[in-house]
């Protein structure tokens, strides 16, 4: 009877963990949060805000559950020490990066913002580990990702059709209209077309999330994971990706198409054809808007290119003033504002290149730690999956060339974490706490 009771309790705990995993990935795209400190730059500015996201609370529950599970197993004497092989050195690198972030934050102008950014990196690493080891039940994680990004896609498609982004405090969405200054639009001779934001703070992030979601979805098909609704999700996310009008995300999508056709042409052909057809129809119907997005002489497009180029130039110049240790985590914008107090606050943002943003805030020393840790992680994956699988990270690298959010914002840092975690599952399967849930 005692054994039966323990089995029932284990099933109960497993069902709860499965449900919470689905919920975590469903709410991850949504920016529901409690802002407990406004930015020191301006009350409406994003840079320097201190926030607690709903998805962080759920991730904390998983971390607490993992610690409790370890204590229970340890008290039963069922733990087994595993040799620390060189394939696990990336974990040492992670600890070094986190320690650097904490120490550098102490010396910051705004230590709290630095601690928050370092905590985001830790949370992204936890997502990688939980996906890699099976603490996130695999099928539940994929199901939650598909549902969450499909709902986000529906919301983005609605915004583009209505030409209105309804604001919601509960969902962390700011209101936008095409006629308002500051809204991301494509301006043609006839109209200002509002780009789809989805649940994210900018269309570029929305487009990047759709491109990442499509690639992960197609990898599940390549590896014969039986999931329902994959064609519907492909259709929705492809349409939303088109309506984001994010050029960087479009390029990442093209790279993703190329990679999945190499990995499993027969299994993914229907998804690829549906995605290409959807993108073609949407962009064809909106052809005047589409062609304007590539017109360097258009007023807003020319200004966007100029601002992007200038931000990278300013970022490199700022890094040269503190080349070895940088300005510290989440400190670039604050530092730039102090040095250029005549710049309007709404024009302040990190350099539009994740690598430049990394070097500007972490310097050569910190950036080297990040790069070395990344290479160690790749080596860990290549040990089992071969180096060919590492090209799966190409779409993510493409996105990093066009914007800073993968380094500077919570949604972007977590996007890197889930991307790395999902890809790691396909490359290498470690012994898990419940292997049967991943089969």
C-alpha positions in Angstrom: 0.0 0.0 0.0 2.9 2.4 0.8 4.4 1.6 -2.6 1.1 2.3 -4.3 0.8 5.6 -2.4 4.2 6.7 -3.5 3.5 5.8 -7.1 0.2 7.8 -7.0 2.1 10.8 -5.5 4.8 10.6 -8.2 2.1 10.6 -10.9 0.4 13.5 -9.3 3.7 15.5 -9.1 4.5 14.5 -12.7 1.1 15.7 -14.0 1.5 19.0 -12.2 5.0 19.5 -13.7 3.6 18.7 -17.1 0.8 21.2 -16.8 3.1 23.9 -15.4 5.6 23.3 -18.3 2.8 23.9 -20.8 1.7 27.0 -19.0 5.3 28.4 -18.8 5.9 28.2 -22.5 2.4 29.6 -23.3 2.9 32.7 -21.2 6.6 33.2 -22.0 5.9 35.4 -25.1 3.5 37.7 -23.1 5.1 40.6 -21.2 2.9 40.4 -18.1 5.0 41.9 -15.4 5.1 44.0 -12.2 7.2 47.1 -12.7 8.5 47.9 -9.2 10.9 50.7 -10.2 10.7 53.2 -13.1 13.7 54.0 -15.3 16.0 56.7 -13.9 16.2 58.1 -17.4 12.4 58.7 -17.8 9.3 57.1 -16.3 8.3 55.9 -19.7 11.7 54.6 -20.7 12.4 50.8 -20.8 16.1 51.0 -20.1 16.7 50.8 -16.3 13.3 49.6 -15.4 13.1 46.9 -12.7 10.4 44.3 -13.4 9.3 40.9 -12.4 7.7 38.9 -15.2 4.9 36.3 -14.7 7.0 33.7 -16.5 9.9 34.3 -14.0 7.6 33.3 -11.2 6.8 30.0 -12.9 10.5 29.4 -13.6 11.1 30.0 -9.9 8.6 27.3 -9.0 10.4 24.9 -11.3 13.8 25.8 -9.7 12.3 25.2 -6.2 10.8 21.9 -7.4 14.2 20.8 -8.8 15.9 21.6 -5.5 13.3 19.8 -3.4 13.6 16.8 -5.7 17.3 16.7 -5.3 17.1 16.9 -1.5 14.5 14.1 -1.4 16.7 11.9 -3.7 19.8 12.8 -1.6 18.1 11.8 1.7 17.1 8.5 0.2 20.8 7.9 -0.7 19.9 7.4 -4.3 22.2 10.1 -5.7 25.1 9.0 -7.9 28.2 11.1 -8.4 29.0 11.4 -12.1 32.5 12.3 -13.3 33.0 15.9 -14.3 34.1 15.4 -17.9 35.5 18.2 -20.1 32.1 18.2 -22.0 30.7 19.8 -18.9 33.2 22.7 -18.7 30.6 25.0 -20.2 28.9 24.9 -16.8 32.0 26.3 -15.3 32.0 29.0 -18.0 28.4 29.8 -17.1 29.4 30.3 -13.4 32.3 32.6 -14.5 30.0 34.7 -16.7 27.4 35.0 -13.8 30.2 35.9 -11.3 31.6 38.5 -13.7 28.1 40.0 -14.1 27.6 40.2 -10.3 31.0 41.8 -9.6 30.7 44.2 -12.5 27.2 45.2 -11.3 28.5 46.1 -7.9 30.7 48.7 -9.5 27.9 50.1 -11.7 26.1 53.4 -11.6 22.9 51.4 -11.2 23.7 48.0 -9.5 20.1 46.9 -9.4 19.7 47.0 -13.2 23.0 45.1 -13.5 21.8 42.4 -11.1 18.5 42.1 -13.0 20.3 41.5 -16.3 22.6 38.9 -14.7 19.5 37.2 -13.3 18.0 37.1 -16.7 21.1 35.3 -18.0 20.8 32.8 -15.1 17.2 32.2 -16.0 18.0 31.6 -19.6 20.6 29.0 -18.6 18.0 27.3 -16.4 15.7 27.0 -19.4 18.6 25.4 -21.3 19.3 23.0 -18.5 15.7 22.1 -17.8 15.1 21.3 -21.5 18.4 19.5 -21.8 17.9 17.2 -18.8 14.1 16.6 -19.1 13.1 18.6 -16.0 10.7 20.3 -18.5 8.8 17.3 -19.8 9.7 17.4 -23.5 6.3 16.9 -25.1 4.7 19.4 -22.8 7.4 21.9 -23.6 6.9 21.6 -27.3 3.1 21.7 -26.9 3.3 24.8 -24.8 5.7 26.5 -27.3 3.4 25.8 -30.2 0.3 27.0 -28.3 2.0 30.1 -26.9 3.5 31.3 -30.2 0.3 30.4 -32.2 -1.7 32.6 -29.8 0.9 35.3 -30.1 0.7 35.0 -33.9 -3.1 35.3 -33.9 -2.8 38.5 -31.8 -0.3 39.9 -34.2 -2.4 39.1 -37.3 -5.4 40.8 -35.6 -3.3 43.9 -35.0 -2.2 44.2 -38.6 -5.8 43.6 -39.9 -7.3 46.2 -37.4 -4.3 48.5 -37.7 -4.4 48.9 -34.0 -2.6 47.4 -31.0 -4.9 47.4 -28.0 -3.1 48.3 -24.8 -3.4 45.9 -21.8 -1.7 46.3 -18.4 -2.4 42.6 -17.6 -0.8 41.3 -20.8 2.1 43.9 -20.8 1.1 45.4 -24.2 1.3 49.1 -25.0 -1.3 50.7 -27.2 -0.2 51.7 -30.7 -1.9 53.4 -33.7 -0.4 54.0 -37.1 -0.9 57.8 -36.9 1.0 58.1 -33.6 4.6 59.1 -33.5 6.8 56.3 -32.1 4.7 53.5 -33.5 6.6 51.1 -35.8 5.1 51.6 -39.3 5.9 51.3 -43.0 5.2 54.6 -44.6 4.1 54.5 -48.3 2.9 57.3 -50.5 -0.8 56.5 -49.5 -0.7 55.4 -45.9 1.2 54.5 -42.7 0.9 50.7 -42.2 1.2 49.6 -38.6 3.6 46.6 -38.3 2.4 43.7 -36.1 3.8 43.8 -32.5 2.1 40.6 -31.2 2.6 40.5 -27.4 6.1 42.0 -27.7 7.4 45.5 -27.2 8.6 45.8 -30.9 7.8 44.1 -34.2 11.4 43.0 -34.7 11.2 41.0 -31.5 7.8 39.6 -32.7 9.3 38.6 -36.0 12.4 37.1 -34.4 10.2 35.0 -32.1 8.1 33.8 -35.1 11.2 32.8 -37.0 12.7 30.9 -34.0 9.3 29.2 -33.3 9.0 28.0 -36.9 12.5 26.5 -36.9 12.0 24.7 -33.6 8.6 23.5 -34.8 10.1 22.1 -38.0 12.9 20.4 -36.1 10.2 18.5 -34.2 8.8 17.3 -37.5 12.3 16.4 -38.8 12.8 14.3 -35.7 9.4 12.6 -36.0 7.9 14.1 -32.9 4.2 13.4 -33.1 2.5 16.7 -32.5 -0.9 17.9 -33.5 -1.6 21.2 -35.2 1.9 21.7 -36.6 0.6 22.7 -40.1 -1.9 25.2 -38.5 0.9 26.6 -36.3 3.2 26.9 -39.4 0.4 28.8 -41.3 -0.3 31.2 -38.4 3.4 31.9 -37.5 4.3 32.4 -41.2 1.5 35.0 -41.6 2.5 36.8 -38.4 6.2 36.8 -39.5 5.2 38.4 -42.8 3.2 41.1 -41.0 6.0 42.0 -38.6 7.8 43.4 -41.6 11.1 42.6 -39.8 13.8 42.2 -42.5 16.2 40.5 -40.1 13.6 38.0 -39.1 12.8 37.3 -42.8 16.5 36.6 -43.4 16.6 34.2 -40.4 13.4 32.5 -41.8 15.1 31.9 -45.2 18.1 30.4 -43.4 15.8 28.2 -41.3 14.1 27.0 -44.5 17.4 26.1 -46.0 18.5 24.1 -42.9 15.3 22.1 -42.5 15.3 21.2 -46.2 18.8 19.8 -45.6 17.8 17.9 -42.4 14.6 16.3 -43.6 13.2 17.4 -47.0 10.5 14.7 -47.2 9.1 15.2 -43.7 9.1 19.0 -43.8 8.2 19.6 -47.4 4.5 20.3 -46.7 5.5 22.8 -43.9 8.0 24.6 -46.0 5.7 24.9 -48.9 2.9 26.2 -46.7 5.2 28.7 -45.1 6.6 30.0 -48.4 3.0 30.2 -49.9 1.7 32.1 -46.8 4.6 34.5 -46.8 4.2 35.0 -50.6 0.5 35.7 -50.4 0.6 38.1 -47.5 3.5 40.1 -48.8 2.0 40.0 -52.3 -1.3 41.4 -51.2 0.6 44.1 -49.3 3.1 44.6 -52.1 3.3 48.5 -51.9 4.1 48.1 -48.2 6.5 45.2 -48.9 8.5 47.0 -51.6 8.7 50.1 -49.5 10.5 48.1 -46.8 13.4 47.6 -49.2 13.3 51.2 -50.6 16.3 53.0 -49.1 15.0 56.3 -50.5 11.7 56.1 -48.5 11.7 58.7 -45.7 11.3 56.4 -42.7 13.4 53.5 -44.1 16.3 55.9 -44.8 16.0 57.3 -41.3 15.8 53.8 -39.8 19.0 52.7 -41.6 20.8 55.9 -40.6 19.8 55.5 -36.9 20.8 51.8 -37.0 24.2 52.6 -38.5 24.8 55.5 -36.1 23.8 53.4 -33.1 26.5 50.8 -34.0 29.1 53.5 -34.6 28.2 55.1 -31.3 28.4 51.7 -29.6 31.9 51.0 -30.9 33.0 54.5 -29.9 31.6 54.1 -26.4 33.2 50.7 -26.0 36.6 52.2 -26.9 36.2 54.4 -23.8 36.0 51.3 -21.5 37.4 48.6 -23.7 38.5 46.0 -21.1 35.6 45.8 -18.6 32.8 47.8 -20.4 30.2 49.9 -18.7 28.6 47.0 -16.8 25.4 45.0 -17.4 22.4 47.1 -18.5 24.5 50.3 -18.2 25.1 51.3 -21.8 22.0 53.5 -22.2 22.4 55.1 -18.8 26.0 55.9 -19.6 25.2 57.2 -23.0 22.5 59.4 -21.6 24.9 61.0 -19.0 27.4 61.6 -21.8 24.8 63.0 -24.2 22.2 64.6 -22.0 20.9 66.6 -25.0 19.6 63.4 -26.6 15.8 62.9 -26.2 15.1 59.9 -24.0 12.9 58.1 -26.6 15.9 58.0 -29.0 18.1 56.1 -26.4 18.7 52.4 -27.0 21.6 50.0 -27.0 23.5 49.5 -30.3 21.5 47.6 -32.9 23.8 44.7 -32.9 23.9 42.1 -30.1 27.7 41.7 -30.4 28.4 45.4 -30.1 26.0 45.7 -27.1 27.8 42.8 -25.4 31.2 44.3 -25.8 30.0 47.7 -24.8 28.6 46.5 -21.5 30.9 43.6 -20.7 34.1 44.7 -22.3 36.8 42.5 -23.8 37.1 40.5 -20.5 33.4 39.8 -20.0 32.7 39.2 -23.7 35.6 36.7 -23.9 34.0 34.8 -21.0 30.7 34.7 -22.9 32.3 33.6 -26.2 34.4 30.9 -24.6 31.4 29.6 -22.7 29.4 29.5 -25.9 32.2 27.6 -27.7 32.4 25.1 -24.8 28.6 24.6 -25.0 28.9 24.0 -28.7 31.7 21.5 -28.1 29.5 19.7 -25.6 26.8 19.4 -28.2 29.2 18.4 -30.9 30.5 15.5 -28.8 27.3 13.6 -29.3 25.6 15.3 -32.3 28.5 16.1 -34.6 29.5 19.6 -35.7 26.9 19.6 -38.5 24.2 20.2 -36.0 25.8 23.4 -34.8 24.7 25.1 -38.0 21.2 25.0 -36.5 22.2 28.1 -34.6 22.6 30.1 -37.8 19.1 31.7 -37.7 19.9 33.0 -34.2 23.2 34.4 -35.3 21.4 36.2 -38.1 19.0 37.8 -35.7 21.9 39.0 -33.6 23.3 41.0 -36.5 20.3 43.2 -36.8 19.2 44.1 -33.3 20.2 44.2 -29.6 17.1 42.6 -27.9 18.7 39.2 -27.8 21.1 40.7 -25.3 19.4 43.7 -23.8 15.7 42.7 -23.1 14.2 39.9 -21.0 12.2 38.6 -23.9 15.3 38.4 -26.1 17.5 36.7 -23.5 14.9 34.1 -22.8 14.5 33.6 -26.6 18.1 32.7 -26.8 17.7 30.3 -23.8 14.8 28.4 -25.2 16.4 28.2 -28.7 19.6 26.7 -27.3 17.6 24.4 -25.0 15.4 23.0 -27.8 18.3 22.6 -30.2 20.3 20.8 -27.4 17.6 18.3 -27.0 17.8 17.3 -30.7 21.6 17.2 -30.6 22.2 15.2 -27.4 19.9 13.5 -24.9 21.2 13.2 -21.4 19.9 10.7 -18.8 16.9 12.4 -17.3 14.9 12.3 -14.1 12.0 10.9 -16.1 13.2 9.7 -19.5 9.8 8.1 -20.4 8.3 11.6 -20.6 10.6 12.5 -23.5 9.9 9.5 -25.6 
